[in-house]
Amino acid sequence: MQLMIPGPAGPLEALLDVPPAAAPLRAAVVFAHPHPSYGGTMHTRAVYHGAKGLVRAGCAVLRFNFRGVGASAGAFDQGRGEVDDYRAALNEMHDRFTGVPLWAAGFSFGSWIALETGASDPRVSALIAVAPPVTREGYDFTHTLESTKPKFFVQGELDELCPLKDLRAFYARCHEPKELVVVDGASHLFDGQGREVGDALEDLLGDFA
């Protein structure tokens, strides 16, 4: 379902996917995309497949374009405004699916936004990160490292922007509960392996309560 949701800099272009109506919703998820300056959008393959995997796990998933991307109003704001955009998307899902657990998810730059925003939002009960840029300059993960909320990570074995050894070191500093899945042979963008991101998230969250 195509949507335009209210954002702090103007309307945000979004897509909402839901599982079959007969199945009870397990969670409402906001899934953020990679860095807008490097071509990241809600249509990025790993975001698409990640969202589909969460839908298969029984979740309603909202993908949206950050300000200045696609038909979303505004202009890139170095992460500050994007946090506000993400909060607006959380508001949308919280209001649309009242009483359903709210989860925060993202890929790369979007995972930083999701982790930090979700960790500090009391409505969010689980944090999901695909290829988080934990060693990149300018990305502060303080709230994530302090959080005791369940955290789920998917990482490419050959990630060139955030090497697996660095993600493992970051993961070791995170509080329990937490889980990590490594996709064999995958780069940062999971080129040609986007479906494996969806499969990994389906497996990770499929039996999470």
Phi, psi and omega per residue, in radians:
M1 nan 2.217 3.102
Q2 -1.475 2.408 -3.113
L3 -2.412 2.756 2.842
M4 -2.121 2.040 -3.086
I5 -1.872 2.650 -3.122
P6 -1.146 2.288 3.084
G7 -2.224 2.821 -3.093
P8 -1.147 -0.398 3.109
A9 -1.890 0.162 -3.086
G10 2.176 -3.133 -3.061
P11 -1.052 2.522 3.097
L12 -1.975 2.242 3.110
E13 -1.262 2.328 -3.059
A14 -2.552 2.829 3.032
L15 -2.289 2.293 3.129
L16 -1.996 2.174 3.062
D17 -1.993 2.363 3.115
V18 -2.266 2.646 3.083
P19 -1.274 3.022 3.124
P20 -0.930 2.504 -3.025
A21 -1.053 -0.475 -3.091
A22 -1.221 -0.374 -3.084
A23 -1.610 2.333 3.086
P24 -1.190 2.478 3.139
L25 -1.231 2.316 3.083
R26 -1.554 -0.543 -3.135
A27 -2.895 2.803 2.960
A28 -1.922 2.170 -2.986
V29 -2.116 2.382 2.952
V30 -1.842 2.184 -3.051
F31 -2.037 1.992 -3.073
A32 -1.659 2.566 -3.047
H33 -1.618 2.973 -3.132
P34 -1.187 3.138 -3.024
H35 -0.965 2.154 -3.124
P36 -1.053 -0.564 -3.092
S37 -1.230 -0.237 -3.131
Y38 -2.037 0.432 3.027
G39 1.580 0.131 -3.133
G40 -1.227 2.333 3.076
T41 -2.534 3.050 3.092
M42 -1.195 -0.165 3.115
H43 -1.673 -0.039 3.079
T44 -0.889 2.369 -2.944
R45 -1.008 -0.751 -3.126
A46 -1.157 -0.566 3.078
V47 -1.200 -0.813 3.113
Y48 -0.975 -0.911 -3.082
H49 -1.235 -0.603 3.076
G50 -1.084 -0.750 3.113
A51 -1.102 -0.752 -3.131
K52 -1.117 -0.637 3.092
G53 -1.113 -0.703 3.109
L54 -1.197 -0.602 3.056
V55 -1.111 -0.738 3.103
R56 -1.095 -0.487 3.101
A57 -1.413 -0.002 3.061
G58 1.750 0.341 -3.084
C59 -1.871 2.605 2.879
A60 -1.523 2.283 -3.031
V61 -2.201 2.220 3.073
L62 -1.857 2.047 2.928
R63 -1.755 2.515 3.122
F64 -2.566 2.751 3.053
N65 -1.606 2.251 3.047
F66 -1.056 2.849 3.122
R67 -0.855 2.351 3.103
G68 1.457 -0.023 3.136
V69 -1.874 2.343 -3.132
G70 1.021 -2.242 -3.126
A71 -1.641 0.123 3.125
S72 -1.309 2.397 -3.132
A73 -1.249 2.795 3.045
G74 1.687 -2.932 -3.127
A75 -2.472 2.686 -3.108
F76 -0.920 2.404 -3.023
D77 -2.242 0.560 3.004
Q78 1.026 0.446 3.093
G79 1.751 -0.497 -3.100
R80 -1.155 -0.966 3.121
G81 -1.184 -0.507 -3.134
E82 -1.171 -0.576 3.025
V83 -1.072 -0.746 3.105
D84 -1.126 -0.671 3.070
D85 -1.063 -0.751 -3.117
Y86 -1.124 -0.709 3.095
R87 -1.070 -0.679 3.103
A88 -1.089 -0.686 3.110
A89 -1.180 -0.677 3.052
L90 -1.079 -0.725 3.101
N91 -1.019 -0.759 -3.138
E92 -1.039 -0.825 -3.099
M93 -1.256 -0.641 3.097
H94 -1.082 -0.740 -3.126
D95 -1.306 -0.617 -3.076
R96 -1.308 -0.597 -3.090
F97 -2.134 1.088 -3.097
T98 -1.011 2.291 3.102
G99 1.521 -0.117 3.119
V100 -1.619 2.410 3.105
P101 -0.931 2.458 -3.099
L102 -1.920 2.187 -3.125
W103 -2.077 2.588 3.130
A104 -1.949 2.240 -3.096
A105 -2.407 2.740 3.083
G106 -2.998 2.909 -3.141
F107 -2.130 2.239 3.077
S108 0.989 -2.159 3.069
F109 -0.858 -0.741 3.141
G110 -1.126 -0.495 3.112
S111 -1.260 -0.600 3.045
W112 -1.073 -0.849 3.119
I113 -1.037 -0.802 -3.087
A114 -1.163 -0.815 -3.118
L115 -1.064 -0.889 -3.068
E116 -1.199 -0.709 3.124
T117 -1.219 -0.780 -3.128
G118 -1.172 -0.618 -3.135
A119 -1.120 -0.557 -3.081
S120 -1.708 -0.020 -3.139
D121 -1.762 2.014 -3.059
P122 -1.127 -0.276 3.121
R123 -1.329 -0.418 -3.058
V124 -1.484 2.252 -3.066
S125 -1.930 -0.123 3.097
A126 -2.641 2.574 -3.092
L127 -2.100 2.314 -3.053
I128 -2.274 2.168 -3.087
A129 -2.276 2.235 3.023
V130 -1.905 2.073 3.119
A131 0.915 0.979 3.140
P132 -1.184 2.393 -3.094
P133 -1.448 1.114 -2.962
V134 -1.230 -0.276 -3.138
T135 -1.909 0.046 -3.089
R136 -1.383 2.420 -3.125
E137 -1.085 2.383 3.086
G138 1.620 -0.054 -3.136
Y139 -1.840 1.929 -3.107
D140 -1.729 2.140 -3.129
F141 -1.943 0.532 -3.069
T142 -1.003 -0.851 -3.104
H143 -1.105 -0.643 3.131
T144 -1.119 -0.792 -3.115
L145 -1.193 -0.448 3.124
E146 -1.499 -0.310 -2.998
S147 -1.321 2.470 3.040
T148 -1.810 0.175 3.072
K149 -1.223 2.653 3.067
P150 -1.022 2.374 -3.105
K151 -2.218 2.356 -3.115
F152 -2.212 2.249 -3.086
F153 -2.145 2.446 2.974
V154 -2.170 2.227 -3.027
Q155 -2.390 2.462 3.047
G156 -1.371 2.410 -3.131
E157 -1.032 -0.619 -3.064
L158 -1.947 0.557 3.125
D159 -1.019 2.095 -3.069
E160 -1.536 -0.289 3.131
L161 -1.644 -0.608 3.071
C162 -2.294 1.541 -3.084
P163 -0.942 2.539 -3.079
L164 -0.965 -0.666 -3.133
K165 -1.096 -0.592 3.117
D166 -1.275 -0.671 3.085
L167 -1.137 -0.700 3.117
R168 -1.094 -0.675 3.110
A169 -1.134 -0.731 3.085
F170 -1.114 -0.791 -3.134
Y171 -1.003 -0.701 -3.129
A172 -1.102 -0.469 -3.140
R173 -1.477 -0.255 -3.123
C174 -1.335 2.539 3.089
H175 -1.248 2.628 2.962
E176 -1.218 2.761 -0.079
P177 -1.372 2.607 -3.116
K178 -2.762 2.699 3.069
E179 -2.541 2.596 -3.139
L180 -2.336 2.308 3.008
V181 -2.060 2.275 3.101
V182 -1.847 2.202 3.121
V183 -1.581 2.012 -3.067
D184 -1.017 2.294 3.018
G185 1.269 0.108 -3.024
A186 -1.547 2.467 3.057
S187 -1.478 -3.094 3.133
H188 -1.042 -0.699 -3.114
L189 -1.548 0.012 -3.116
F190 0.952 0.746 -3.132
D191 -0.971 2.152 3.140
G192 1.282 0.022 -3.098
Q193 -2.269 0.426 -3.134
G194 -1.026 -0.662 -3.123
R195 -1.067 -0.537 -3.135
E196 -1.206 -0.458 3.033
V197 -1.122 -0.826 3.104
G198 -1.063 -0.748 3.135
D199 -1.107 -0.704 -3.123
A200 -1.135 -0.752 -3.140
L201 -1.199 -0.658 3.086
E202 -1.067 -0.750 -3.141
D203 -1.185 -0.736 -3.100
L204 -1.155 -0.762 -3.002
L205 -1.756 -0.139 -3.053
G206 -1.052 -0.552 3.140
D207 -2.081 0.291 3.113
F208 -1.419 2.293 -3.140
A209 -2.020 nan nan
